[in-house]
Structures are given as structure tokens and as C-alpha cells.
Amino acid sequence: MSAPLARLMGRIGVIAVVTALVSLIGIQYARVIGRDVALAHDLRAAQRDVAALKVKRAFQAREIRRLSDPRGAVPEIHDRLHLVGDKEAIIYLKRSGEQP
């Protein structure tokens, strides 16, 4: 083999190795970036869930406070259980235009 041809083959080999390394590094970065994007979406979904659960917990705490007081519990007992006390009655009203 002649010297210029050997040098050309050596350069082509180096370029091939460098291209392979750059490709492998690029693929690894793409995988890491894809995983980061997926985790960012999961994090946002978890943060939305946490916010929704905080709102639900606040609502439930208000309900507990309301039902712990007899003034709040009595209307709930009337509505849910249809129970009345002595000298009490439940009157059901029908909106106009409703069919029985």
C-alpha cells in the first residue's frame, strides 16, 4: 500500500470512529432528554393531583366543622335521612313544569 492511500484510509477510519462516537453520545443525550421530558410531565400531573387533593381536603375540613355543630348537622340529617324531630315536618316543593 502506498503512503498517501494509507494516510487516506487512516483518516477515513478516524472519521468513522469519531462519527460513531458522536452518534452514540447524541443517542444517549436524546434518551436522557426524552426521560427528562416524561418526568417533567409526570411531575406536573402529580402537582395538579396534589393541588386537587388540597382543595378536596379543605372542603372536607369545612364539612367536618359544619357537621360538628348541631346547627349544621340538623339540616343535613333532614336532607339525607329525611328524619324530623318533634313538632317538625318536611315539606317537599315541586318546581313548576316538573312531571311527577
KOLGU-4560 file (N, C-alpha, C; in nm, 3 decimals, padded with zeros to 5 digits):
<recs>
<n_xx: 00.084 n_yy: -00.117 n_zz: 00.000 ca_xx: 00.000 ca_yy: 00.000 ca_zz: 00.000 c_xx: 00.089 c_yy: 00.125 c_zz: 00.000 mol: A seq: 1 type: MET>
<n_xx: 00.048 n_yy: 00.225 n_zz: -00.073 ca_xx: 00.128 ca_yy: 00.347 ca_zz: -00.080 c_xx: 00.096 c_yy: 00.437 c_zz: 00.039 mol: A seq: 2 type: SER>
<n_xx: 00.186 n_yy: 00.526 n_zz: 00.065 ca_xx: 00.174 ca_yy: 00.614 ca_zz: 00.182 c_xx: 00.051 c_yy: 00.703 c_zz: 00.173 mol: A seq: 3 type: ALA>
<n_xx: 00.020 n_yy: 00.769 n_zz: 00.057 ca_xx: -00.100 ca_yy: 00.854 ca_zz: 00.053 c_xx: -00.227 c_yy: 00.773 c_zz: 00.072 mol: A seq: 4 type: PRO>
<n_xx: -00.232 n_yy: 00.652 n_zz: 00.018 ca_xx: -00.351 ca_yy: 00.568 ca_zz: 00.034 c_xx: -00.367 c_yy: 00.524 c_zz: 00.179 mol: A seq: 5 type: LEU>
<n_xx: -00.256 n_yy: 00.490 n_zz: 00.246 ca_xx: -00.260 ca_yy: 00.451 ca_zz: 00.387 c_xx: -00.305 c_yy: 00.568 c_zz: 00.473 mol: A seq: 6 type: ALA>
<n_xx: -00.257 n_yy: 00.688 n_zz: 00.439 ca_xx: -00.299 ca_yy: 00.806 ca_zz: 00.514 c_xx: -00.448 c_yy: 00.833 c_zz: 00.494 mol: A seq: 7 type: ARG>
<n_xx: -00.497 n_yy: 00.819 n_zz: 00.371 ca_xx: -00.638 ca_yy: 00.839 ca_zz: 00.342 c_xx: -00.723 c_yy: 00.737 c_zz: 00.417 mol: A seq: 8 type: LEU>
<n_xx: -00.681 n_yy: 00.610 n_zz: 00.417 ca_xx: -00.755 ca_yy: 00.506 ca_zz: 00.490 c_xx: -00.754 c_yy: 00.534 c_zz: 00.640 mol: A seq: 9 type: MET>
<n_xx: -00.644 n_yy: 00.583 n_zz: 00.693 ca_xx: -00.636 ca_yy: 00.618 ca_zz: 00.835 c_xx: -00.730 c_yy: 00.731 c_zz: 00.869 mol: A seq: 10 type: GLY>
<n_xx: -00.738 n_yy: 00.833 n_zz: 00.784 ca_xx: -00.828 ca_yy: 00.946 ca_zz: 00.808 c_xx: -00.974 c_yy: 00.902 c_zz: 00.800 mol: A seq: 11 type: ARG>
<n_xx: -01.004 n_yy: 00.817 n_zz: 00.702 ca_xx: -01.141 ca_yy: 00.766 ca_zz: 00.691 c_xx: -01.176 c_yy: 00.685 c_zz: 00.815 mol: A seq: 12 type: ILE>
<n_xx: -01.085 n_yy: 00.606 n_zz: 00.865 ca_xx: -01.108 ca_yy: 00.528 ca_zz: 00.988 c_xx: -01.132 c_yy: 00.618 c_zz: 01.107 mol: A seq: 13 type: GLY>
<n_xx: -01.051 n_yy: 00.723 n_zz: 01.120 ca_xx: -01.067 ca_yy: 00.817 ca_zz: 01.232 c_xx: -01.203 c_yy: 00.886 c_zz: 01.221 mol: A seq: 14 type: VAL>
<n_xx: -01.239 n_yy: 00.929 n_zz: 01.100 ca_xx: -01.369 ca_yy: 00.994 ca_zz: 01.080 c_xx: -01.483 c_yy: 00.899 c_zz: 01.115 mol: A seq: 15 type: ILE>
<n_xx: -01.470 n_yy: 00.772 n_zz: 01.077 ca_xx: -01.573 ca_yy: 00.673 ca_zz: 01.108 c_xx: -01.586 c_yy: 00.653 c_zz: 01.259 mol: A seq: 16 type: ALA>
<n_xx: -01.474 n_yy: 00.644 n_zz: 01.329 ca_xx: -01.477 ca_yy: 00.626 ca_zz: 01.474 c_xx: -01.538 c_yy: 00.749 c_zz: 01.542 mol: A seq: 17 type: VAL>
<n_xx: -01.496 n_yy: 00.867 n_zz: 01.499 ca_xx: -01.549 ca_yy: 00.991 ca_zz: 01.558 c_xx: -01.699 c_yy: 01.002 c_zz: 01.531 mol: A seq: 18 type: VAL>
<n_xx: -01.740 n_yy: 00.969 n_zz: 01.408 ca_xx: -01.882 ca_yy: 00.974 ca_zz: 01.374 c_xx: -01.962 c_yy: 00.876 c_zz: 01.461 mol: A seq: 19 type: THR>
<n_xx: -01.910 n_yy: 00.757 n_zz: 01.480 ca_xx: -01.977 ca_yy: 00.658 ca_zz: 01.565 c_xx: -01.987 c_yy: 00.708 c_zz: 01.709 mol: A seq: 20 type: ALA>
<n_xx: -01.880 n_yy: 00.765 n_zz: 01.761 ca_xx: -01.883 ca_yy: 00.817 ca_zz: 01.899 c_xx: -01.982 c_yy: 00.931 c_zz: 01.913 mol: A seq: 21 type: LEU>
<n_xx: -01.980 n_yy: 01.025 n_zz: 01.818 ca_xx: -02.073 ca_yy: 01.138 ca_zz: 01.824 c_xx: -02.217 c_yy: 01.087 c_zz: 01.813 mol: A seq: 22 type: VAL>
<n_xx: -02.241 n_yy: 00.989 n_zz: 01.730 ca_xx: -02.376 ca_yy: 00.932 ca_zz: 01.718 c_xx: -02.419 c_yy: 00.867 c_zz: 01.848 mol: A seq: 23 type: SER>
<n_xx: -02.333 n_yy: 00.789 n_zz: 01.909 ca_xx: -02.367 ca_yy: 00.724 ca_zz: 02.036 c_xx: -02.394 c_yy: 00.827 c_zz: 02.145 mol: A seq: 24 type: LEU>
<n_xx: -02.311 n_yy: 00.930 n_zz: 02.150 ca_xx: -02.331 ca_yy: 01.035 ca_zz: 02.251 c_xx: -02.463 c_yy: 01.107 c_zz: 02.225 mol: A seq: 25 type: ILE>
<n_xx: -02.492 n_yy: 01.136 n_zz: 02.098 ca_xx: -02.619 ca_yy: 01.202 ca_zz: 02.063 c_xx: -02.739 c_yy: 01.117 c_zz: 02.101 mol: A seq: 26 type: GLY>
<n_xx: -02.730 n_yy: 00.987 n_zz: 02.078 ca_xx: -02.841 ca_yy: 00.897 ca_zz: 02.113 c_xx: -02.861 c_yy: 00.896 c_zz: 02.265 mol: A seq: 27 type: ILE>
<n_xx: -02.753 n_yy: 00.893 n_zz: 02.340 ca_xx: -02.764 ca_yy: 00.893 ca_zz: 02.486 c_xx: -02.828 c_yy: 01.024 c_zz: 02.536 mol: A seq: 28 type: GLN>
<n_xx: -02.784 n_yy: 01.136 n_zz: 02.478 ca_xx: -02.844 ca_yy: 01.265 ca_zz: 02.517 c_xx: -02.992 c_yy: 01.268 c_zz: 02.482 mol: A seq: 29 type: TYR>
<n_xx: -03.028 n_yy: 01.215 n_zz: 02.366 ca_xx: -03.169 ca_yy: 01.213 ca_zz: 02.327 c_xx: -03.251 c_yy: 01.130 c_zz: 02.425 mol: A seq: 30 type: ALA>
<n_xx: -03.197 n_yy: 01.016 n_zz: 02.468 ca_xx: -03.269 ca_yy: 00.933 ca_zz: 02.566 c_xx: -03.286 c_yy: 01.007 c_zz: 02.699 mol: A seq: 31 type: ARG>
<n_xx: -03.179 n_yy: 01.073 n_zz: 02.743 ca_xx: -03.186 ca_yy: 01.145 ca_zz: 02.870 c_xx: -03.285 c_yy: 01.261 c_zz: 02.860 mol: A seq: 32 type: VAL>
<n_xx: -03.282 n_yy: 01.333 n_zz: 02.750 ca_xx: -03.375 ca_yy: 01.444 ca_zz: 02.732 c_xx: -03.519 c_yy: 01.393 c_zz: 02.726 mol: A seq: 33 type: ILE>
<n_xx: -03.541 n_yy: 01.282 n_zz: 02.655 ca_xx: -03.675 ca_yy: 01.223 ca_zz: 02.649 c_xx: -03.724 c_yy: 01.181 c_zz: 02.786 mol: A seq: 34 type: GLY>
<n_xx: -03.636 n_yy: 01.123 n_zz: 02.865 ca_xx: -03.675 ca_yy: 01.082 ca_zz: 03.001 c_xx: -03.705 c_yy: 01.205 c_zz: 03.087 mol: A seq: 35 type: ARG>
<n_xx: -03.623 n_yy: 01.311 n_zz: 03.073 ca_xx: -03.648 ca_yy: 01.433 ca_zz: 03.149 c_xx: -03.783 c_yy: 01.494 c_zz: 03.113 mol: A seq: 36 type: ASP>
<n_xx: -03.817 n_yy: 01.495 n_zz: 02.986 ca_xx: -03.946 ca_yy: 01.550 ca_zz: 02.943 c_xx: -04.060 c_yy: 01.467 c_zz: 03.001 mol: A seq: 37 type: VAL>
<n_xx: -04.046 n_yy: 01.334 n_zz: 02.997 ca_xx: -04.151 ca_yy: 01.247 ca_zz: 03.052 c_xx: -04.164 c_yy: 01.270 c_zz: 03.204 mol: A seq: 38 type: ALA>
<n_xx: -04.053 n_yy: 01.283 n_zz: 03.273 ca_xx: -04.058 ca_yy: 01.308 ca_zz: 03.418 c_xx: -04.117 c_yy: 01.444 c_zz: 03.448 mol: A seq: 39 type: LEU>
<n_xx: -04.089 n_yy: 01.543 n_zz: 03.363 ca_xx: -04.148 ca_yy: 01.676 ca_zz: 03.384 c_xx: -04.300 c_yy: 01.670 c_zz: 03.370 mol: A seq: 40 type: ALA>
<n_xx: -04.348 n_yy: 01.593 n_zz: 03.272 ca_xx: -04.494 ca_yy: 01.576 ca_zz: 03.257 c_xx: -04.552 c_yy: 01.505 c_zz: 03.379 mol: A seq: 41 type: HIS>
<n_xx: -04.485 n_yy: 01.401 n_zz: 03.425 ca_xx: -04.532 ca_yy: 01.330 ca_zz: 03.544 c_xx: -04.533 c_yy: 01.421 c_zz: 03.666 mol: A seq: 42 type: ASP>
<n_xx: -04.431 n_yy: 01.504 n_zz: 03.679 ca_xx: -04.424 ca_yy: 01.597 ca_zz: 03.792 c_xx: -04.539 c_yy: 01.696 c_zz: 03.788 mol: A seq: 43 type: LEU>
<n_xx: -04.568 n_yy: 01.751 n_zz: 03.670 ca_xx: -04.680 ca_yy: 01.845 ca_zz: 03.659 c_xx: -04.812 c_yy: 01.776 c_zz: 03.692 mol: A seq: 44 type: ARG>
<n_xx: -04.828 n_yy: 01.652 n_zz: 03.647 ca_xx: -04.951 ca_yy: 01.579 ca_zz: 03.678 c_xx: -04.961 c_yy: 01.555 c_zz: 03.829 mol: A seq: 45 type: ALA>
<n_xx: -04.851 n_yy: 01.519 n_zz: 03.892 ca_xx: -04.852 ca_yy: 01.497 ca_zz: 04.037 c_xx: -04.882 c_yy: 01.627 c_zz: 04.111 mol: A seq: 46 type: ALA>
<n_xx: -04.827 n_yy: 01.739 n_zz: 04.063 ca_xx: -04.855 ca_yy: 01.867 ca_zz: 04.128 c_xx: -05.002 c_yy: 01.905 c_zz: 04.113 mol: A seq: 47 type: GLN>
<n_xx: -05.062 n_yy: 01.877 n_zz: 03.997 ca_xx: -05.205 ca_yy: 01.903 ca_zz: 03.980 c_xx: -05.286 c_yy: 01.816 c_zz: 04.075 mol: A seq: 48 type: ARG>
<n_xx: -05.247 n_yy: 01.689 n_zz: 04.089 ca_xx: -05.318 ca_yy: 01.599 ca_zz: 04.180 c_xx: -05.307 c_yy: 01.649 c_zz: 04.324 mol: A seq: 49 type: ASP>
<n_xx: -05.189 n_yy: 01.694 n_zz: 04.363 ca_xx: -05.169 ca_yy: 01.745 ca_zz: 04.500 c_xx: -05.258 c_yy: 01.868 c_zz: 04.522 mol: A seq: 50 type: VAL>
<n_xx: -05.262 n_yy: 01.957 n_zz: 04.424 ca_xx: -05.345 ca_yy: 02.077 ca_zz: 04.438 c_xx: -05.493 c_yy: 02.038 c_zz: 04.450 mol: A seq: 51 type: ALA>
<n_xx: -05.537 n_yy: 01.943 n_zz: 04.369 ca_xx: -05.677 ca_yy: 01.899 ca_zz: 04.376 c_xx: -05.706 c_yy: 01.834 c_zz: 04.511 mol: A seq: 52 type: ALA>
<n_xx: -05.612 n_yy: 01.756 n_zz: 04.562 ca_xx: -05.633 ca_yy: 01.692 ca_zz: 04.692 c_xx: -05.635 c_yy: 01.794 c_zz: 04.805 mol: A seq: 53 type: LEU>
<n_xx: -05.556 n_yy: 01.900 n_zz: 04.794 ca_xx: -05.559 ca_yy: 02.005 ca_zz: 04.896 c_xx: -05.694 c_yy: 02.075 c_zz: 04.896 mol: A seq: 54 type: LYS>
<n_xx: -05.749 n_yy: 02.101 n_zz: 04.778 ca_xx: -05.881 ca_yy: 02.164 ca_zz: 04.769 c_xx: -05.985 c_yy: 02.070 c_zz: 04.830 mol: A seq: 55 type: VAL>
<n_xx: -05.977 n_yy: 01.943 n_zz: 04.796 ca_xx: -06.073 ca_yy: 01.845 ca_zz: 04.850 c_xx: -06.062 c_yy: 01.835 c_zz: 05.002 mol: A seq: 56 type: LYS>
<n_xx: -05.938 n_yy: 01.836 n_zz: 05.053 ca_xx: -05.918 ca_yy: 01.827 ca_zz: 05.198 c_xx: -05.975 c_yy: 01.950 c_zz: 05.268 mol: A seq: 57 type: ARG>
<n_xx: -05.957 n_yy: 02.068 n_zz: 05.208 ca_xx: -06.013 ca_yy: 02.189 ca_zz: 05.268 c_xx: -06.166 c_yy: 02.183 c_zz: 05.270 mol: A seq: 58 type: ALA>
<n_xx: -06.225 n_yy: 02.134 n_zz: 05.160 ca_xx: -06.371 ca_yy: 02.119 ca_zz: 05.155 c_xx: -06.417 c_yy: 02.021 c_zz: 05.262 mol: A seq: 59 type: PHE>
<n_xx: -06.347 n_yy: 01.909 n_zz: 05.276 ca_xx: -06.386 ca_yy: 01.809 ca_zz: 05.375 c_xx: -06.369 c_yy: 01.863 c_zz: 05.516 mol: A seq: 60 type: GLN>
<n_xx: -06.266 n_yy: 01.943 n_zz: 05.539 ca_xx: -06.248 ca_yy: 02.002 ca_zz: 05.673 c_xx: -06.363 c_yy: 02.097 c_zz: 05.705 mol: A seq: 61 type: ALA>
<n_xx: -06.406 n_yy: 02.175 n_zz: 05.603 ca_xx: -06.521 ca_yy: 02.263 ca_zz: 05.625 c_xx: -06.647 c_yy: 02.182 c_zz: 05.654 mol: A seq: 62 type: ARG>
<n_xx: -06.664 n_yy: 02.071 n_zz: 05.582 ca_xx: -06.780 ca_yy: 01.985 ca_zz: 05.605 c_xx: -06.777 c_yy: 01.928 c_zz: 05.747 mol: A seq: 63 type: GLU>
<n_xx: -06.661 n_yy: 01.884 n_zz: 05.792 ca_xx: -06.649 ca_yy: 01.829 ca_zz: 05.927 c_xx: -06.683 c_yy: 01.935 c_zz: 06.031 mol: A seq: 64 type: ILE>
<n_xx: -06.630 n_yy: 02.056 n_zz: 06.012 ca_xx: -06.662 ca_yy: 02.164 ca_zz: 06.107 c_xx: -06.812 c_yy: 02.194 c_zz: 06.106 mol: A seq: 65 type: ARG>
<n_xx: -06.871 n_yy: 02.197 n_zz: 05.985 ca_xx: -07.015 ca_yy: 02.227 ca_zz: 05.975 c_xx: -07.098 c_yy: 02.118 c_zz: 06.041 mol: A seq: 66 type: ARG>
<n_xx: -07.063 n_yy: 01.992 n_zz: 06.017 ca_xx: -07.142 ca_yy: 01.882 ca_zz: 06.072 c_xx: -07.115 c_yy: 01.859 c_zz: 06.220 mol: A seq: 67 type: LEU>
<n_xx: -07.006 n_yy: 01.913 n_zz: 06.272 ca_xx: -06.978 ca_yy: 01.901 ca_zz: 06.415 c_xx: -07.067 c_yy: 01.993 c_zz: 06.497 mol: A seq: 68 type: SER>
<n_xx: -07.121 n_yy: 02.093 n_zz: 06.433 ca_xx: -07.209 ca_yy: 02.188 ca_zz: 06.500 c_xx: -07.354 c_yy: 02.144 c_zz: 06.477 mol: A seq: 69 type: ASP>
<n_xx: -07.435 n_yy: 02.137 n_zz: 06.581 ca_xx: -07.575 ca_yy: 02.095 ca_zz: 06.563 c_xx: -07.651 c_yy: 02.181 c_zz: 06.462 mol: A seq: 70 type: PRO>
<n_xx: -07.619 n_yy: 02.309 n_zz: 06.454 ca_xx: -07.688 ca_yy: 02.395 ca_zz: 06.358 c_xx: -07.657 c_yy: 02.354 c_zz: 06.214 mol: A seq: 71 type: ARG>
<n_xx: -07.543 n_yy: 02.292 n_zz: 06.191 ca_xx: -07.509 ca_yy: 02.245 ca_zz: 06.058 c_xx: -07.550 c_yy: 02.101 c_zz: 06.035 mol: A seq: 72 type: GLY>
<n_xx: -07.554 n_yy: 02.023 n_zz: 06.143 ca_xx: -07.586 ca_yy: 01.881 ca_zz: 06.130 c_xx: -07.735 c_yy: 01.857 c_zz: 06.111 mol: A seq: 73 type: ALA>
<n_xx: -07.819 n_yy: 01.935 n_zz: 06.175 ca_xx: -07.963 ca_yy: 01.912 ca_zz: 06.168 c_xx: -08.015 c_yy: 01.924 c_zz: 06.024 mol: A seq: 74 type: VAL>
<n_xx: -07.981 n_yy: 02.029 n_zz: 05.950 ca_xx: -08.028 ca_yy: 02.033 ca_zz: 05.811 c_xx: -07.977 c_yy: 01.915 c_zz: 05.727 mol: A seq: 75 type: PRO>
<n_xx: -07.858 n_yy: 01.870 n_zz: 05.754 ca_xx: -07.804 ca_yy: 01.756 ca_zz: 05.681 c_xx: -07.880 c_yy: 01.629 c_zz: 05.715 mol: A seq: 76 type: GLU>
<n_xx: -07.918 n_yy: 01.613 n_zz: 05.842 ca_xx: -07.997 ca_yy: 01.497 ca_zz: 05.883 c_xx: -08.133 c_yy: 01.500 c_zz: 05.814 mol: A seq: 77 type: ILE>
<n_xx: -08.191 n_yy: 01.617 n_zz: 05.806 ca_xx: -08.321 ca_yy: 01.630 ca_zz: 05.738 c_xx: -08.307 c_yy: 01.594 c_zz: 05.591 mol: A seq: 78 type: HIS>
<n_xx: -08.203 n_yy: 01.646 n_zz: 05.526 ca_xx: -08.186 ca_yy: 01.624 ca_zz: 05.382 c_xx: -08.153 c_yy: 01.480 c_zz: 05.349 mol: A seq: 79 type: ASP>
<n_xx: -08.060 n_yy: 01.422 n_zz: 05.420 ca_xx: -08.013 ca_yy: 01.287 ca_zz: 05.384 c_xx: -08.102 c_yy: 01.175 c_zz: 05.438 mol: A seq: 80 type: ARG>
<n_xx: -08.142 n_yy: 01.188 n_zz: 05.561 ca_xx: -08.214 ca_yy: 01.078 ca_zz: 05.625 c_xx: -08.365 c_yy: 01.099 c_zz: 05.628 mol: A seq: 81 type: LEU>
<n_xx: -08.407 n_yy: 01.217 n_zz: 05.593 ca_xx: -08.550 ca_yy: 01.251 ca_zz: 05.596 c_xx: -08.610 c_yy: 01.227 c_zz: 05.735 mol: A seq: 82 type: HIS>
<n_xx: -08.532 n_yy: 01.258 n_zz: 05.837 ca_xx: -08.579 ca_yy: 01.246 ca_zz: 05.975 c_xx: -08.616 c_yy: 01.384 c_zz: 06.027 mol: A seq: 83 type: LEU>
<n_xx: -08.717 n_yy: 01.387 n_zz: 06.109 ca_xx: -08.759 ca_yy: 01.513 ca_zz: 06.169 c_xx: -08.775 c_yy: 01.494 c_zz: 06.319 mol: A seq: 84 type: VAL>
<n_xx: -08.765 n_yy: 01.603 n_zz: 06.389 ca_xx: -08.785 ca_yy: 01.599 ca_zz: 06.533 c_xx: -08.931 c_yy: 01.620 c_zz: 06.568 mol: A seq: 85 type: GLY>
<n_xx: -08.960 n_yy: 01.625 n_zz: 06.698 ca_xx: -09.097 ca_yy: 01.652 ca_zz: 06.743 c_xx: -09.139 c_yy: 01.790 c_zz: 06.694 mol: A seq: 86 type: ASP>
<n_xx: -09.261 n_yy: 01.800 n_zz: 06.654 ca_xx: -09.319 ca_yy: 01.925 ca_zz: 06.606 c_xx: -09.247 c_yy: 01.979 c_zz: 06.483 mol: A seq: 87 type: LYS>
<n_xx: -09.189 n_yy: 01.890 n_zz: 06.403 ca_xx: -09.124 ca_yy: 01.930 ca_zz: 06.278 c_xx: -09.187 c_yy: 01.851 c_zz: 06.164 mol: A seq: 88 type: GLU>
<n_xx: -09.181 n_yy: 01.909 n_zz: 06.047 ca_xx: -09.233 ca_yy: 01.841 ca_zz: 05.929 c_xx: -09.146 c_yy: 01.880 c_zz: 05.810 mol: A seq: 89 type: ALA>
<n_xx: -09.135 n_yy: 01.789 n_zz: 05.716 ca_xx: -09.063 ca_yy: 01.817 ca_zz: 05.593 c_xx: -09.166 c_yy: 01.843 c_zz: 05.485 mol: A seq: 90 type: ILE>
<n_xx: -09.151 n_yy: 01.954 n_zz: 05.419 ca_xx: -09.243 ca_yy: 01.989 ca_zz: 05.311 c_xx: -09.163 c_yy: 01.983 c_zz: 05.181 mol: A seq: 91 type: ILE>
<n_xx: -09.209 n_yy: 01.900 n_zz: 05.090 ca_xx: -09.143 ca_yy: 01.887 ca_zz: 04.960 c_xx: -09.211 c_yy: 01.978 c_zz: 04.861 mol: A seq: 92 type: TYR>
<n_xx: -09.134 n_yy: 02.058 n_zz: 04.793 ca_xx: -09.187 ca_yy: 02.151 ca_zz: 04.694 c_xx: -09.148 c_yy: 02.102 c_zz: 04.555 mol: A seq: 93 type: LEU>
<n_xx: -09.243 n_yy: 02.116 n_zz: 04.464 ca_xx: -09.218 ca_yy: 02.075 ca_zz: 04.328 c_xx: -09.208 c_yy: 02.202 c_zz: 04.243 mol: A seq: 94 type: LYS>
<n_xx: -09.107 n_yy: 02.209 n_zz: 04.159 ca_xx: -09.093 ca_yy: 02.325 ca_zz: 04.073 c_xx: -09.203 c_yy: 02.319 c_zz: 03.967 mol: A seq: 95 type: ARG>
<n_xx: -09.244 n_yy: 02.435 n_zz: 03.922 ca_xx: -09.349 ca_yy: 02.438 ca_zz: 03.821 c_xx: -09.295 c_yy: 02.381 c_zz: 03.691 mol: A seq: 96 type: SER>
<n_xx: -09.375 n_yy: 02.301 n_zz: 03.624 ca_xx: -09.335 ca_yy: 02.241 ca_zz: 03.498 c_xx: -09.272 c_yy: 02.104 c_zz: 03.515 mol: A seq: 97 type: GLY>
<n_xx: -09.247 n_yy: 02.059 n_zz: 03.635 ca_xx: -09.190 ca_yy: 01.925 ca_zz: 03.656 c_xx: -09.300 c_yy: 01.822 c_zz: 03.650 mol: A seq: 98 type: GLU>
<n_xx: -09.270 n_yy: 01.711 n_zz: 03.593 ca_xx: -09.364 ca_yy: 01.598 ca_zz: 03.588 c_xx: -09.339 c_yy: 01.510 c_zz: 03.709 mol: A seq: 99 type: GLN>
<n_xx: -09.443 n_yy: 01.450 n_zz: 03.762 ca_xx: -09.427 ca_yy: 01.362 ca_zz: 03.881 c_xx: -09.350 c_yy: 01.237 c_zz: 03.848 mol: A seq: 100 type: PRO>
</recs>
